[in-house]
Each structure stands twice: as C-alpha cells, then as structure tokens.
Amino acid sequence: MADVVIKTDFPDLKLSRRGKVRDVYDVGEYLLIVATDRVSAFDVVMPNGIPGKGRVLTQISRFWFSQMTGIIENHIISMDVKEYPLELQKYADLLQGRSMLVKKAQPLPVECIVRGYLSGSGWNEYKATGKVCGIDIPAGLVESSKLEKPIFTPSTKAEEGHDINISFDEAAAIIGREHAERARDIALAVYSHGRAIAEKKGIIIADTKMELGIYNGKLILIDELLTPDSSRFWSMKAYQPGKGQDSYDKQIVRDYLLTLDWDKKYPGPLLPEEIVKKTAARYQEILEIITK
C-alpha cells in the first residue's frame, strides 16, 4: 500500500494549527495547507490513516475551485510545489499533490452548509420538528428525499465535538446580516453549479459544507471544496429515497466502528487493513469519477 502521512513534521516551519485532517503552516505572506491521510469518525481521529486520502481531497478541491471562478474567488496562490517559497522545496516529495499555498484570509466563524436532500442531522431535525435550521420543509418527506429547492443551513464552528446547526438569523447575529446574505447566496450558487456538474457524471451531491473567509474586504472560498469529507456523494443509479444512501466517503470506517464495543471517545481503535484498503479504494473511485 502507498505511504500514509499521519502527521507532518517540518521543524523549521511555524505550525499554525493541526485540524482533524489538515496541518496548516504560517510561511510569511501565505499559509501552507497540507492534507494528511488522517481519518476521523465520531469526532475522533483514528490511530491509522487512509493511504492517499490527503491527495484525493486536495485534487478534488483543485477541480472544484477551478469550476467556481465565475462565481467567487478562492484562496489558492499555487498548488505546484515548484512555485512554493524556497524553504519548502526540501519537502517537495511529501507536499506534491497534497498541499496548497494559500492567501491568509480571515475565516468566517460559521460553517456554510447547503442541503439539497434530507439526510444526516437535517433528516433527524425534520423528523422531530418538520423544519431544518428553522426552515419549514413540506410534510410527508422521507429520508434522502430531494428538497424542492436547496436550503442554506449554517452551523457554528466547534473547536472540539460537534458543530451546532443554527438559523440564518442566528448566523447573521454572529457575522452580520450583509456577510450572512452574501455567504448564503455564494454557498447556494456554488452548490447548485457543483450539483449540475456532478449529475452529468452520475453523482448526486446531497449536501455540502464549505468555508468562506474575508480577504481584502471580500468573501472568498477557503479550505476544501465539495470533497468526500465535506459532502455526501451518492450514486444516481443506486439512489432510493426512504432510507440512508451508500456514500463515497469514510462510511466504511463508520460502519465498521459501529460493530465494535467502543465508546466513541479518544483513543480510537486501530482500523483493520481490509477496512483501510476498502476506504482508500472508495476515495480513489470518487476522485476518478469527479475529475475525469
């Protein structure tokens, strides 16, 4: 199996933060974002990773960022290591294909989520209240139903644990109404454009989470975009409303963990090689479908 990058170690670079998947370094005027092969489930990072996962996420993001330039700018300066600052060249082998040099934007303190189908926490909330993030949804829908129109359902950003779904008005109270309205319009436009492209490839994008930041006074796309870690991808051929769908993501890991006597707290259990291989193949499959 391919090498697995669990954690980067660049002693002469300034580590800005380590997320569940990405290590971010401050390199002066820019940030260096490196997508590792870490995999998390139930908000716990597993001790072993998924080979090639970081490269898959980075290359899918690259594809989608390029598709959205007519809608909104993004944070990418370069994804070609040859164009990175000199001090990064010695790490070229590790960085190639799994990193991006980006603008230093100020991230909005809310997640921009768009849902086109009823799934996950949106489905759970709909069952309980008939609404999703305060938005009235028609009665009688089933799990995985397609919504009449995609909806913008922001959430808080949690440093630890789960993000919390909030209403549009609550998001506006956090980031200001003007930013909230612009973020909503951008997120809906990006999702709709991405969904149309994916459908031509036989893929449903059920929902997605994207990040926006402020750079030179303007909102731009940052972080990752329309990846299997931030979105639910379903096969159009296999789609059947009324139940949960098989997703092109780490669902294989989640399903395996649910068979264990594990309390969903750190540390996570070591993933068997069979589960790792199957998950790696699933990520590779959606990369090839989306970017072909």
C-alpha positions in Angstrom: 0.0 0.0 0.0 1.1 3.6 -0.5 2.8 5.6 2.1 0.5 7.1 4.7 1.1 10.6 6.1 -0.5 10.8 9.5 1.3 13.9 10.8 3.7 16.4 9.1 6.9 17.4 10.8 8.6 20.4 9.4 10.8 21.7 12.3 11.9 24.9 10.6 8.3 25.9 9.7 5.8 27.6 12.0 2.9 25.3 12.7 -0.3 27.4 12.8 -2.8 24.7 13.6 -3.5 21.0 13.3 -7.0 20.1 12.3 -8.6 16.6 12.0 -7.1 16.2 8.6 -5.1 19.3 7.7 -1.8 20.7 9.1 -1.5 24.5 8.5 1.8 26.3 8.5 2.4 30.0 8.5 5.0 30.8 5.8 5.1 34.6 6.0 2.8 36.2 3.5 0.9 32.9 2.9 -0.3 29.8 4.6 0.7 26.3 3.6 -2.1 23.8 4.0 -1.2 20.1 3.9 -3.9 17.4 3.7 -2.7 14.4 5.6 -4.2 10.9 5.4 -5.8 11.1 8.9 -9.3 9.9 9.1 -11.8 10.8 11.9 -15.1 9.3 12.8 -17.5 10.4 15.5 -15.1 13.4 16.0 -12.2 11.1 17.0 -9.1 10.8 14.8 -8.2 7.2 14.2 -4.6 6.0 15.0 -4.0 4.8 11.4 -4.9 6.7 8.2 -6.2 6.0 4.7 -3.4 5.9 2.1 -3.7 8.6 -0.5 -6.7 10.3 1.2 -5.0 13.7 1.5 -4.1 13.7 -2.2 -7.6 12.7 -3.1 -9.1 15.6 -1.1 -6.6 18.1 -2.5 -7.1 17.1 -6.1 -10.9 17.1 -5.8 -10.8 20.6 -4.2 -8.5 21.7 -7.0 -11.1 20.6 -9.6 -14.0 22.3 -7.9 -12.1 25.6 -7.1 -11.4 25.8 -10.8 -15.0 25.3 -11.7 -16.2 28.1 -9.4 -14.0 31.0 -10.5 -17.0 32.6 -12.4 -19.0 32.6 -9.1 -16.4 33.5 -6.5 -12.6 33.8 -6.0 -10.7 31.3 -3.8 -7.7 31.3 -1.6 -5.3 29.4 -3.8 -1.9 31.0 -4.7 -0.4 27.8 -6.1 -0.6 24.0 -5.9 2.6 23.5 -7.8 5.4 22.9 -5.3 7.9 24.2 -7.8 6.3 27.6 -7.3 6.4 27.5 -3.5 8.9 29.5 -1.4 12.5 28.2 -1.4 12.3 26.9 2.2 9.5 24.5 1.2 11.4 22.9 -1.7 13.1 20.3 0.6 9.7 18.9 1.5 8.6 18.6 -2.2 8.1 14.9 -2.2 5.7 15.0 0.7 3.9 18.2 -0.4 3.3 17.3 -4.1 -0.3 16.6 -4.7 -1.5 17.1 -1.1 -0.8 20.7 -0.4 -1.8 24.2 -1.4 -0.2 27.6 -0.8 -3.0 30.0 0.0 -3.9 33.6 0.9 -4.2 34.5 4.6 -8.0 35.1 4.7 -9.9 35.6 7.9 -12.3 32.6 8.2 -16.0 33.4 8.9 -16.9 31.9 12.3 -19.8 29.9 10.8 -19.9 26.9 8.5 -21.8 27.4 5.3 -23.9 24.3 4.7 -26.2 23.7 1.8 -28.6 20.8 1.7 -30.4 19.5 -1.4 -31.6 16.3 0.1 -32.8 15.3 3.6 -30.0 13.4 5.3 -27.9 13.3 8.4 -28.7 15.9 11.1 -31.1 17.6 8.7 -33.2 14.4 8.5 -33.2 14.0 12.2 -34.3 17.6 12.8 -37.1 17.3 10.2 -38.4 14.1 11.8 -38.6 15.9 15.2 -39.9 19.3 14.1 -40.8 19.4 10.4 -38.1 22.0 10.0 -34.4 22.2 9.2 -32.5 25.0 10.9 -35.7 26.9 11.4 -36.7 26.5 7.7 -40.2 25.0 7.1 -40.0 21.8 5.0 -43.1 20.3 3.3 -44.7 17.4 5.3 -44.5 13.8 4.1 -40.9 13.6 3.0 -38.8 10.5 3.7 -35.1 10.0 4.5 -33.0 11.1 1.5 -35.9 12.9 -0.2 -34.8 15.6 -2.7 -35.8 19.1 -1.5 -37.8 21.3 -3.8 -35.0 23.9 -3.6 -31.6 23.6 -1.9 -31.5 25.3 1.5 -28.8 27.2 3.4 -28.4 25.8 6.9 -25.4 27.4 8.7 -23.8 25.9 11.8 -21.4 27.0 14.5 -17.7 26.0 14.3 -16.8 23.8 17.2 -13.1 23.5 18.2 -14.0 20.2 19.8 -17.1 18.0 19.3 -20.0 18.6 17.0 -20.9 21.8 15.2 -24.3 23.0 16.1 -27.0 23.8 13.4 -28.2 27.4 13.7 -30.8 29.5 11.9 -30.0 32.2 9.3 -30.9 34.9 11.8 -28.5 33.4 14.4 -25.7 33.3 11.7 -26.5 37.0 10.9 -26.1 37.9 14.5 -22.7 36.3 14.6 -21.2 37.6 11.3 -23.5 40.5 10.4 -26.5 40.4 8.0 -24.7 41.6 5.0 -22.0 38.9 5.3 -24.7 36.3 6.1 -26.7 37.2 3.0 -23.7 37.2 0.7 -22.4 33.9 2.2 -25.8 32.3 1.7 -26.0 33.4 -1.9 -22.5 32.2 -2.7 -23.0 28.9 -1.0 -26.2 28.2 -2.8 -24.7 29.2 -6.2 -21.6 27.0 -5.6 -23.7 24.0 -4.6 -26.1 24.4 -7.5 -23.3 24.7 -10.0 -21.4 21.7 -8.5 -24.5 19.6 -8.3 -25.2 20.2 -12.0 -21.7 19.2 -12.9 -21.8 16.1 -10.7 -25.1 14.9 -12.1 -23.6 14.7 -15.6 -21.1 12.3 -14.1 -23.9 10.2 -12.4 -23.3 11.6 -8.9 -25.8 13.2 -6.5 -24.3 15.8 -4.2 -26.8 15.5 -1.3 -25.3 18.3 0.8 -22.0 20.0 1.4 -20.2 22.2 3.9 -17.9 25.0 2.6 -15.8 27.6 4.3 -15.7 31.3 3.4 -13.1 33.9 4.5 -12.6 37.6 4.2 -9.6 38.7 2.1 -9.0 42.3 1.2 -12.6 43.1 2.3 -14.2 40.4 0.1 -15.5 37.0 0.7 -13.6 34.1 -0.9 -13.7 30.3 -0.8 -11.1 28.8 1.5 -10.2 25.4 3.0 -11.5 22.4 0.9 -14.5 22.3 -1.6 -17.0 19.6 -2.4 -14.8 16.7 -1.2 -16.0 13.4 0.2 -15.0 14.8 3.7 -17.2 17.8 3.3 -20.1 16.5 1.2 -22.4 13.5 0.7 -21.9 11.9 -2.7 -24.4 9.3 -3.8 -24.7 7.3 -7.0 -27.6 8.4 -9.1 -28.1 4.8 -10.3 -28.4 3.4 -6.7 -30.4 6.3 -5.3 -33.6 5.2 -3.5 -35.5 7.6 -1.2 -36.8 6.3 2.0 -33.5 5.1 3.5 -29.9 6.1 4.1 -27.7 6.0 0.9 -24.3 4.5 0.3 -21.9 7.4 0.3 -18.5 7.8 -1.4 -16.6 8.6 1.8 -15.5 7.2 5.1 -18.8 5.5 5.7 -17.0 2.1 5.5 -15.0 3.3 8.6 -18.1 4.5 10.5 -20.0 1.2 9.7 -17.0 -0.9 11.0 -16.7 1.2 14.2 -20.4 0.7 14.9 -19.8 -3.1 15.1 -17.3 -2.6 18.0 -17.7 -2.1 21.7 -16.2 1.4 21.6 -17.5 4.4 23.5 -16.7 6.9 20.6 -14.1 8.6 22.7 -10.3 9.1 22.2 -8.4 7.0 21.5 -10.0 5.4 18.5 -9.4 1.7 17.7 -6.8 0.6 15.1 -8.5 0.1 11.7 -8.0 -3.4 10.1 -6.1 -3.4 6.8 -9.2 -4.6 5.0 -11.2 -1.6 6.1 -8.3 0.7 5.3 -8.0 -0.7 1.7 -11.7 -0.6 1.0 -11.9 3.0 2.2 -8.9 4.1 0.2 -10.5 2.5 -2.9 -13.7 4.4 -2.3 -11.9 7.7 -2.1 -10.0 6.9 -5.3 -13.2 6.0 -7.0 -14.9 9.3 -6.4 -11.7 11.2 -7.4 -11.8 9.5 -10.8 -15.5 10.0 -11.3 -15.5 13.7 -10.4 -12.3 14.7 -12.2 -12.5 12.6 -15.4 
